[in-house]
Amino acid sequence: MTGAAKYREVIVEKLAARAPSSSICPSDVARELGDEHWRDLMQPVRDAAQQLVDAGTVIITQGSETVDLATAKGPIRIRRGPRFP
């Protein structure tokens, strides 16, 4: 399994383990997979989240607003999208 596939898998697993209205931070995934070097995984996790956005599996939010990850500034959250399994 490639890194991106693993990141996508963990994003979906973490969201599935929470209430449907809950969200996760990309750092939740990076911390789980990256031990003390988790910060190095933040961009790859965000890239994996974008792949899931493209598939409709998740959405990216800031506060209560859905945002475009490519232009979002600051902290983001990942939530279930319209095609979440």
Phi and psi restraints in degrees (value plus and minus 20) as a CYANA .aco file:
   2 THR   PHI     -92.8   -52.8
   2 THR   PSI     145.0   185.0
   3 GLY   PHI     -77.1   -37.1
   3 GLY   PSI     -66.7   -26.7
   4 ALA   PHI     -81.5   -41.5
   4 ALA   PSI     -60.7   -20.7
   5 ALA   PHI     -84.0   -44.0
   5 ALA   PSI     -60.6   -20.6
   6 LYS   PHI     -85.2   -45.2
   6 LYS   PSI     -63.2   -23.2
   7 TYR   PHI     -81.6   -41.6
   7 TYR   PSI     -63.7   -23.7
   8 ARG   PHI     -81.5   -41.5
   8 ARG   PSI     -63.0   -23.0
   9 GLU   PHI     -80.1   -40.1
   9 GLU   PSI     -65.4   -25.4
  10 VAL   PHI     -89.1   -49.1
  10 VAL   PSI     -56.9   -16.9
  11 ILE   PHI     -78.0   -38.0
  11 ILE   PSI     -70.0   -30.0
  12 VAL   PHI     -84.0   -44.0
  12 VAL   PSI     -62.8   -22.8
  13 GLU   PHI     -80.4   -40.4
  13 GLU   PSI     -65.1   -25.1
  14 LYS   PHI     -85.3   -45.3
  14 LYS   PSI     -60.5   -20.5
  15 LEU   PHI     -87.6   -47.6
  15 LEU   PSI     -58.4   -18.4
  16 ALA   PHI     -85.1   -45.1
  16 ALA   PSI     -47.8    -7.8
  17 ALA   PHI    -101.3   -61.3
  17 ALA   PSI     -26.0    14.0
  18 ARG   PHI    -133.0   -93.0
  18 ARG   PSI     148.9   188.9
  19 ALA   PHI     -79.7   -39.7
  19 ALA   PSI     128.8   168.8
  20 PRO   PHI     -75.4   -35.4
  20 PRO   PSI     -48.2    -8.2
  21 SER   PHI    -108.8   -68.8
  21 SER   PSI     -22.7    17.3
  22 SER   PHI    -102.3   -62.3
  22 SER   PSI     146.1   186.1
  23 SER   PHI    -153.5  -113.5
  23 SER   PSI     148.9   188.9
  24 ILE   PHI    -147.9  -107.9
  24 ILE   PSI     141.1   181.1
  25 CYS   PHI    -118.3   -78.3
  25 CYS   PSI     123.8   163.8
  26 PRO   PHI     -73.9   -33.9
  26 PRO   PSI     -50.1   -10.1
  27 SER   PHI     -86.6   -46.6
  27 SER   PSI     -44.8    -4.8
  28 ASP   PHI     -79.7   -39.7
  28 ASP   PSI     -62.9   -22.9
  29 VAL   PHI     -91.9   -51.9
  29 VAL   PSI     -66.8   -26.8
  30 ALA   PHI     -80.3   -40.3
  30 ALA   PSI     -61.4   -21.4
  31 ARG   PHI     -85.7   -45.7
  31 ARG   PSI     -58.2   -18.2
  32 GLU   PHI     -85.7   -45.7
  32 GLU   PSI     -57.8   -17.8
  33 LEU   PHI    -118.4   -78.4
  33 LEU   PSI     -34.6     5.4
  34 GLY   PHI    -136.0   -96.0
  34 GLY   PSI     -10.5    29.5
  35 ASP   PHI      21.3    61.3
  35 ASP   PSI    -153.8  -113.8
  36 GLU   PHI     -92.2   -52.2
  36 GLU   PSI     -31.0     9.0
  37 HIS   PHI    -121.8   -81.8
  37 HIS   PSI       6.1    46.1
  38 TRP   PHI     -80.1   -40.1
  38 TRP   PSI     -51.1   -11.1
  39 ARG   PHI     -81.7   -41.7
  39 ARG   PSI     -50.0   -10.0
  40 ASP   PHI     -85.3   -45.3
  40 ASP   PSI     -39.2     0.8
  41 LEU   PHI    -114.0   -74.0
  41 LEU   PSI     -24.9    15.1
  42 MET   PHI     -79.0   -39.0
  42 MET   PSI     -67.2   -27.2
  43 GLN   PHI     -87.9   -47.9
  43 GLN   PSI     -64.3   -24.3
  44 PRO   PHI     -79.6   -39.6
  44 PRO   PSI     -55.5   -15.5
  45 VAL   PHI     -88.1   -48.1
  45 VAL   PSI     -61.3   -21.3
  46 ARG   PHI     -83.0   -43.0
  46 ARG   PSI     -59.5   -19.5
  47 ASP   PHI     -82.6   -42.6
  47 ASP   PSI     -61.7   -21.7
  48 ALA   PHI     -84.5   -44.5
  48 ALA   PSI     -59.0   -19.0
  49 ALA   PHI     -81.9   -41.9
  49 ALA   PSI     -58.8   -18.8
  50 GLN   PHI     -83.9   -43.9
  50 GLN   PSI     -57.8   -17.8
  51 GLN   PHI     -81.6   -41.6
  51 GLN   PSI     -59.3   -19.3
  52 LEU   PHI     -90.1   -50.1
  52 LEU   PSI     -53.1   -13.1
  53 VAL   PHI     -82.6   -42.6
  53 VAL   PSI     -66.7   -26.7
  54 ASP   PHI     -78.6   -38.6
  54 ASP   PSI     -51.6   -11.6
  55 ALA   PHI    -106.0   -66.0
  55 ALA   PSI     -27.2    12.8
  56 GLY   PHI      62.2   102.2
  56 GLY   PSI     -12.7    27.3
  57 THR   PHI     -94.4   -54.4
  57 THR   PSI     -57.2   -17.2
  58 VAL   PHI    -154.9  -114.9
  58 VAL   PSI     147.0   187.0
  59 ILE   PHI    -145.9  -105.9
  59 ILE   PSI     138.9   178.9
  60 ILE   PHI    -129.3   -89.3
  60 ILE   PSI     112.8   152.8
  61 THR   PHI    -149.8  -109.8
  61 THR   PSI     137.1   177.1
  62 GLN   PHI    -152.2  -112.2
  62 GLN   PSI      97.5   137.5
  63 GLY   PHI      44.0    84.0
  63 GLY   PSI    -149.9  -109.9
  64 SER   PHI    -119.8   -79.8
  64 SER   PSI     -15.5    24.5
  65 GLU   PHI    -117.4   -77.4
  65 GLU   PSI     115.4   155.4
  66 THR   PHI     -96.1   -56.1
  66 THR   PSI     112.9   152.9
  67 VAL   PHI    -147.4  -107.4
  67 VAL   PSI     141.7   181.7
  68 ASP   PHI    -106.1   -66.1
  68 ASP   PSI     100.4   140.4
  69 LEU   PHI     -79.0   -39.0
  69 LEU   PSI     -53.1   -13.1
  70 ALA   PHI     -85.0   -45.0
  70 ALA   PSI     -47.1    -7.1
  71 THR   PHI    -136.0   -96.0
  71 THR   PSI     -22.2    17.8
  72 ALA   PHI     -87.0   -47.0
  72 ALA   PSI     116.8   156.8
  73 LYS   PHI    -132.9   -92.9
  73 LYS   PSI     110.2   150.2
  74 GLY   PHI      72.4   112.4
  74 GLY   PSI    -189.6  -149.6
  75 PRO   PHI     -83.7   -43.7
  75 PRO   PSI     124.0   164.0
  76 ILE   PHI    -146.3  -106.3
  76 ILE   PSI     145.2   185.2
  77 ARG   PHI    -147.7  -107.7
  77 ARG   PSI     133.7   173.7
  78 ILE   PHI    -132.8   -92.8
  78 ILE   PSI     108.4   148.4
  79 ARG   PHI    -146.9  -106.9
  79 ARG   PSI     142.7   182.7
  80 ARG   PHI     -80.4   -40.4
  80 ARG   PSI     118.4   158.4
  81 GLY   PHI    -122.3   -82.3
  81 GLY   PSI    -195.7  -155.7
  82 PRO   PHI     -85.0   -45.0
  82 PRO   PSI     -44.2    -4.2
  83 ARG   PHI    -129.7   -89.7
  83 ARG   PSI       6.0    46.0
  84 PHE   PHI     -83.5   -43.5
  84 PHE   PSI     113.7   153.7
